[in-house]
Every structure is written in structure tokens, then in C-alpha cells.
Amino acid sequence: MDQKRRNFLKVAGISTLAGLGATTGLSRLVDGAQSALASTGEVHGDAATQQAGSEQAANNAPCVNRYGMLIDVRKFREDPTLGERVVRACHTVHNVPHFPDKKDEIKWIWMTRFENAFPEQPHLYRDQVNEEVQLPIFCNHCDNPPCVRVCPTQATFRNKDGIVMMDFHRCIGCRFCMAGCPYGSRSFNWRDPRPFIDSDHMNKDFPTRTRGVVEKCNFCDERIRKGLQPACVEACGDTKAMVFGNLNDPESEIRQMLKQNHTVQRNPSLGTRPSVFYIL
């Protein structure tokens, strides 16, 4: 990404956002940013329209698979060390930096309290079990992802397996996807992350990021394509604390477990159709 182009789009986006109403601003801003891309010389005229149209059609196309995750919170209550294991496994595999200042923190998966994960389910007198539990949260890989719709460069997109992906090279750092995500599942690199990656455990098979780029959980797409389980699922061993599979396959393990257990999702009323389910 050319730095001059990146800076132009950032300034154009911020300026446009300041002059737009809250209701229609984000969608109009995306249209403006896409027009700005066409004017840079990289994409011209009808080609820009065709490219935007083909990429939008790909994002709206039915998925061959729809991968999802089932999290059994009961297992995390029984073994509190599970949380640390899944976070460490994910962040090590994906070269997630560890900044000393919390305000710079990058998170792909993290443990949080019930009320933070499910703020739409308030209880005046919460039961002690859910009051004390810590549970993992990460990108919900929604079937109707708002982050994809608002990204002006298609840096965030939904692949044929229903996984919401990030193309780090196309990300211009506008953070529209962060504004569009209702779950707070994305992190922004305010600083160069590379000096803060543990060099002794760096995964040379996964790309490191740069300053000004958004990142998030990718359901370990790079592992799935090799026939492996996501790193967090593998870290849980045989506990079945996290079960990953194809939601489009009624015979898959995840679908069988969903049939046998009452589950909840994070704020499904938003219409995003999350692909992550929780057994409480």
C-alpha cells in the first residue's frame, strides 16, 4: 500500500465522517472511499464498478461451508487454566504482539466476564456461577457481517467457508470495520508490532503486521486448509471445551452438540447471525 494513498484515504474518510449524520454516514462514507480508490489510478471507471460489484457478489454468495465454534463455558469453570492455554496458543501461532502498555493491546482471543460478553442479557441478581466465570470471546465470523459491508477496500471479506478474513496488505487503517463490528472483536496497531513479538516463538509461516493495520481472529484459516483444527481448539485437548466444525453439515460434531444442548449467542438480535455459540 502506497503511503501517500493510505494517508489520502485516511484524511478523506475522517473529513467525510465529520460531515455526515450518524444514521447514513458510514454507508455514504464507504461509497466515497471506494470512489477515492478509483481516482488514485489503481482502478479506473467501469473497472472500478466491476471490481466492487464482483467482490460484493462474492461476499454475498452462499458459502460452500460455514465454519463455526461451540464453546462449553462449563469446561472453563472446571479448569480455569484452559483460558490461558487457548489465548497463548492463538497468539503464538499468529504472532500477536505483547505491548507493555494496555492501551496498545492487540487481542485475537481473550477471557472476559459474563456481563462483558453478554451485555444484552442483564440480570439484577445474577447467579454466582455466571458472576464468577471467565469465558473466551473473539470474532463471531458472522453470517451477515457488518464489518465486511463498511470496508472501503475489501480488506475484510468473507471467504467461501464463511470465515471473515483480513487482507493485511489491503488494509488502509481507516478503522471503519472496527466501527461496524458490534462485538469489539478487532484491534488496531497504533505502534509497529514487530519489535513486540517474541522472537523465540515467532511463527515464520504466518505474516507479521505493520503499524496502521487492523487485525483479528481468522478461525485459523491457514490451519484449516491443512486439515488441522484451530489452535485454540487444539489447546483444549480432549476436553471438548471448544468444538469447531461445519455448520452446514447436519452430521458434523458441532451440529450434533447444538442439537443436544441449549446455547446462546452474543447479541443475535442485531441480525449479524454469529457463528459462535456458548453453552452456559
N, C-alpha and C positions, 0 to 999 in steps of 0.2 A: 504494500500500500504506500503510494507516494505521500510524503509528509505534507506537502502543500495541499494536496487533495483532501487528506484527512482533516487538516486544520480548517479548510474551507467549509467542509460539511459540518464540522462541529459548530462553527460560528453561525452558519446558516440555520442549523437546527435550533440552536438556543435562541436566536433572534426571532425565528418564526414562532417558537413555542411561547415566547413572551407576549406576542400579539394575538394569540388565539384564545378562544373561550375554552373552558375546561371540558365541555361536552364533546366538541368536534375537533378539538385541537390536535390530538395525537394522530388521527387518521389523515387530516389535512397536511400535517407535518410530514408524514411518510410520503404522501404524494409529492410534496415539494422537494423532499430529499431525493426521491427517485428521478425527478426532473433534473435536479442538480447533477446527478451522476451522468445523465445523458449529455449534459452540456460540457462535461470535462474532456470529451473527445474519446473516451474509452468505449462508449456505446452511443450510437447516433440514431436519431429519427425513428423509423419503423423498427429498426433492430432493437432499440431500447424497449419499445412496446412489446415486440415478440418475445424478448428475453424475459421481461417481467411477467408476461402472460404465461409463458411455458413454465416458469418456476412456480408461479402461484398455482397453476393447474397441478403440478407435481405435488405440492404441499396439500392440496385438497383431494388428491386421488386416494381411493381405498387402499389400505395397507395390505401387503402380502401377509405379514404377521403383525400382531400388535403385542409387543412385549410389555409385561407388567410385573409388579412386585407385590408380594404379600408379606407383611411384617407382623409377626406374632409378638406383641408387646409383653405378653406373659413370660416369654423366654428371657426378655431383657430384665424383667423384675427378678427372675430366679437367679440369673447370673449377671450382675452389674458390670463384669469385666467385658462382656460382649460389645458394649458400646464403644469402648476404647479400641477394641480389636478391629471393628469394622471401619472406624474412622481412619485408623492408622493404615489399614490395608488399602483403602481407596486413595488416600492422599499420597502414599508412597508410590503406588502404581502410576499415578497421574502427575507426578512431580508438582504437587501443590506446595507453594512456598509457605514458610512459617515466619511471618513478620513479628518482631518483638512488640510492636505497638498494636493493640487490639483494633484500633480504628482502621488499620490496613488489612485486616484479616481476610483471607481467602478461604471459602468453605465449599466443598462439594457435598459432603455429608456431615451432619453434626447432631449431637444429642441435645434435646431440649425438654422442657417441662410440658405437661399435658395442655395447660392453658395457652402456651405459645403455639403449639401445633394445631390446636382446635379452638381458636378464639370464638368461633361461631357457635360453640356448644357451652355457654356459660352455665354454671351451677352455683347457687347461693351457698349450698353446703355440699361441697364435693367430697366423695368418698375418699378414705385415706389412701387406698391403693393408687388411685389416679392422682392424688395430691402429691405423692412422693415419686412417682415413676418418671424416668427419663427415657425418651424414645427417639429413634433416629428419623430425621427428615432430610429431604433432598429434592431435586427436581421431580415433579409429578409426571413428566412426559405425557402431558395432556393430549387427549384425542382431538381437542379443539383449542390449540394453544394460542393465546393472545400475543405472546412474545413473537411468534412467527409472523403474525399479521402486521405488527408495527415495525419490524426491522426493515430499514430502507435499502439494505444491500443484500438481503437474503443470507447474511452471515449466520443467522439462526434459521434452521429449517427442519422439517420433519422428514425422515428417510422412509424407505419402503417398509421398514419394520416398526414404524410408529414411534421411533425414538427421536426426541427433539435434540438436534445436534448443534454444535457450534463450529463454524469455519473461522478459526482464529485469524487467518490471513485476510479475510474479507471484513472483519470487524473494524469499524472506524471509531469505536469508543463513544458513540452518541448516547448510549445507555437507555435508548427507547425500550429495549427489551426488558430492562430492569423495571422501568415504569409500568410496562404492560403486564409483568408477572405479578399475580396477586398473592404469591406464596413467599416472596423474598428469597427465591432459590438461586439467585445469580450474584456473583461477586465481581468487582471491578478492580483491576490492577492500577492503583494510584501511583505505585512505585514499580521500578524494574524488579520483577520477581526472581530472576535467575540467581542473584547472589544469595537468596534466602532459601534455596533448595539444598537439601542435604546431599552433598556431592558423593558421599559414600554409598548412598542408596538411590542415586538418580537412575531412572528408567530411560535408557537411551533409545528405546523403541517407541516412546511417546513424546510428542513435541512439547517443548517448553514455550511459555508465552512471553510477551513483552509488555511494557508499560502501556496503558491506554486500551487494554483488551478485556472484554468480559469473558468469564468462564463459569462452568457449572458441571454438574453430574451428566455423564453421557451414557449411563446404563452399561458402561464398559463395552461399548460397541466394538472396539478393537479386539476384545477378548471373545465376544460372542461370535464374531466372524471366524475365529479359530476353533470354535466348538467348545469354548471354555465358559464357565459361569462368571458372573460379575465378581470382582474382588471382594466386595462386602459379603456376598453370599458364601463364597469360598471360606472367608474368615470365620464364618459361623459354624463350620464343620457340619456335623450331623444333627445339629440341634433343631433344624427347621425353623429357626428364628426369622430367617428371611428366605422366601421361596420365589424364584424367578421363572418366568415361562411365557408361553404364547397364549394370550387371552382369546385369540381367535380359534384356538383348538379346544373344543369341549372335553377332550380326553386328557389334556395336559394336567400336570400335578397342581398347578395354581388354580385352574378352573375347578378341579375336584375339591380342593380345600375351600374355595369360595362357596361352593355348594354346601359344604358341611359346617361352615362357621358364619356367625354374624359378623360383618365387617363394617367399618366406616371409612370414609374418605375425607380429605381436607377440603372443606368448603365446597361441596359439589353443587350447591345452589347457584354458583357463578356460571354454570354451564360449560366449564372447561373440560369436563369428563376426565378426571385424573386417572392415571394407570397404576397408582399406588394405593393399596388397601391395608387397613390395620385391623387386627384382632385385638380388642382391648380386654 
